[in-house]
């Protein structure tokens, strides 16, 4: 029984270090997109804040695991799913400025929906497109938050 606790402690330590690494990488990528202020957020603001929350939560997990207080969650099945989601968010933060918000968000939404087992391709395409264009209209047009146009810059 003690061995199971040690394995869980080690897995929590490794997972928290990995999460902190990813969070810091996304924060660095987000700073390249301009952060702005809470009252006037720029494209990198929300990824930066989300990555900061990830770093804090993973830091708490690390401390709990280090002190031997972590619960050690059961294996949650397919590890490729969260790995793809984390990698997708990391790549998204890198390509957002060059591809633009709409295209990068369509791709990210499609990846997320596919990982979450959206079965039909037409649903995946329609939802990804609607999510990307809808949030673009909401933030860029209605709330006047500047989002990167990327390769679609000439269409504005």
C-alpha positions as CSV (number, residue, x, y, z in Angstrom):
1,X,0.0,0.0,0.0
2,X,2.8,2.4,0.8
3,X,4.3,1.8,-2.7
4,X,1.0,3.0,-4.3
5,X,1.2,6.2,-2.3
6,X,4.8,6.8,-3.4
7,X,3.9,6.2,-7.0
8,X,1.0,8.7,-6.7
9,X,3.2,11.2,-4.9
10,X,5.8,10.9,-7.7
11,X,3.2,11.2,-10.4
12,X,1.7,14.3,-8.8
13,X,5.2,15.8,-8.5
14,X,6.0,15.1,-12.2
15,X,2.6,16.3,-13.3
16,X,2.9,19.5,-11.4
17,X,6.4,20.3,-12.7
18,X,5.1,19.6,-16.3
19,X,2.1,21.9,-15.7
20,X,4.3,24.6,-14.4
21,X,6.7,24.3,-17.4
22,X,3.8,24.5,-19.8
23,X,2.2,27.4,-17.9
24,X,5.4,29.4,-17.9
25,X,5.9,28.6,-21.7
26,X,2.4,29.9,-22.5
27,X,3.0,33.0,-20.3
28,X,6.2,33.8,-22.3
29,X,4.3,33.2,-25.6
30,X,1.4,35.4,-24.4
31,X,3.7,38.3,-23.6
32,X,4.7,38.4,-27.3
33,X,1.1,39.2,-28.1
34,X,0.9,42.3,-25.9
35,X,-0.9,41.9,-22.6
36,X,-2.6,45.3,-22.1
37,X,-4.4,45.9,-18.8
38,X,-7.5,44.4,-17.2
39,X,-9.5,47.3,-18.4
40,X,-8.0,47.3,-21.9
41,X,-6.9,43.7,-22.5
42,X,-4.8,42.9,-25.6
43,X,-4.6,39.5,-27.3
44,X,-2.1,38.0,-24.9
45,X,-4.0,39.0,-21.7
46,X,-6.4,36.0,-21.3
47,X,-3.8,33.3,-22.3
48,X,-1.4,34.9,-19.8
49,X,-4.0,34.9,-17.0
50,X,-5.0,31.4,-17.7
51,X,-1.4,30.2,-17.8
52,X,-0.8,32.0,-14.5
53,X,-3.8,30.2,-12.9
54,X,-2.3,26.9,-14.2
55,X,1.1,27.7,-12.7
56,X,-0.5,28.6,-9.3
57,X,-2.6,25.4,-9.2
58,X,0.3,23.2,-10.3
59,X,2.4,24.9,-7.6
60,X,-0.2,24.0,-5.0
61,X,-0.2,20.4,-6.2
62,X,3.6,20.3,-6.1
63,X,3.7,21.5,-2.5
64,X,1.0,19.0,-1.5
65,X,2.8,16.2,-3.2
66,X,6.2,17.2,-1.8
67,X,4.7,17.3,1.7
68,X,3.0,14.0,1.2
69,X,-0.5,15.4,1.4
70,X,-1.7,14.9,-2.1
71,X,-4.6,12.6,-2.7
72,X,-3.0,11.1,-5.8
73,X,-5.8,10.9,-8.3
74,X,-6.5,7.6,-10.1
75,X,-5.2,7.4,-13.6
76,X,-7.7,9.1,-15.8
77,X,-7.5,6.8,-18.7
78,X,-6.1,8.0,-22.0
79,X,-3.2,10.3,-21.3
80,X,-3.0,11.4,-24.9
81,X,-6.1,13.5,-24.5
82,X,-4.8,16.0,-22.0
83,X,-1.4,16.0,-23.6
84,X,-2.9,17.0,-27.0
85,X,-5.0,19.7,-25.3
86,X,-1.9,21.2,-23.5
87,X,0.2,21.0,-26.7
88,X,-2.7,22.6,-28.7
89,X,-2.9,25.5,-26.3
90,X,0.9,25.9,-26.4
91,X,0.9,26.0,-30.2
92,X,-2.1,28.3,-30.2
93,X,-0.2,30.9,-28.1
94,X,2.7,30.7,-30.6
95,X,0.7,31.0,-33.9
96,X,-2.1,33.3,-32.8
97,X,-0.4,36.5,-33.9
98,X,0.8,35.1,-37.3
99,X,-2.3,33.1,-38.3
100,X,-4.8,35.5,-36.7
101,X,-7.5,34.9,-34.1
102,X,-10.1,33.5,-36.4
103,X,-8.0,30.8,-38.1
104,X,-6.0,29.9,-35.0
105,X,-9.2,29.6,-32.9
106,X,-10.9,27.4,-35.6
107,X,-8.0,25.0,-35.5
108,X,-7.8,24.9,-31.7
109,X,-11.6,24.5,-31.4
110,X,-11.5,21.6,-33.9
111,X,-8.7,19.9,-32.0
112,X,-10.5,20.3,-28.7
113,X,-13.7,19.0,-30.1
114,X,-12.0,16.1,-31.7
115,X,-10.2,15.2,-28.4
116,X,-13.6,15.4,-26.6
117,X,-14.9,12.8,-29.1
118,X,-17.0,14.9,-31.5
119,X,-17.8,12.1,-33.9
120,X,-19.0,13.8,-37.1
121,X,-16.8,16.1,-39.1
122,X,-19.6,18.4,-40.1
123,X,-20.5,19.1,-36.5
124,X,-16.8,19.7,-35.7
125,X,-16.5,22.1,-38.6
126,X,-19.7,24.0,-37.9
127,X,-19.1,24.4,-34.2
128,X,-15.4,25.4,-34.6
129,X,-16.4,28.0,-37.2
130,X,-19.3,29.4,-35.2
131,X,-17.2,29.6,-32.0
132,X,-14.3,31.3,-33.7
133,X,-16.4,33.9,-35.6
134,X,-18.8,34.4,-32.8
135,X,-16.1,35.1,-30.2
136,X,-14.3,37.3,-32.8
137,X,-17.4,39.4,-33.3
138,X,-18.1,39.6,-29.6
139,X,-14.6,40.7,-28.6
140,X,-13.2,42.5,-31.6
141,X,-16.4,44.2,-32.9
142,X,-18.7,44.6,-29.8
143,X,-16.2,45.0,-27.0
144,X,-13.5,46.6,-29.1
145,X,-10.8,44.3,-27.9
146,X,-8.0,44.2,-30.5
147,X,-7.5,40.6,-31.7
148,X,-4.7,39.7,-34.2
149,X,-5.9,39.6,-37.8
150,X,-2.9,37.5,-39.0
151,X,-3.2,36.4,-42.6
152,X,-6.8,37.7,-42.9
153,X,-5.6,41.3,-42.3
154,X,-6.5,42.4,-45.8
155,X,-10.1,41.5,-45.4
156,X,-10.9,44.1,-42.7
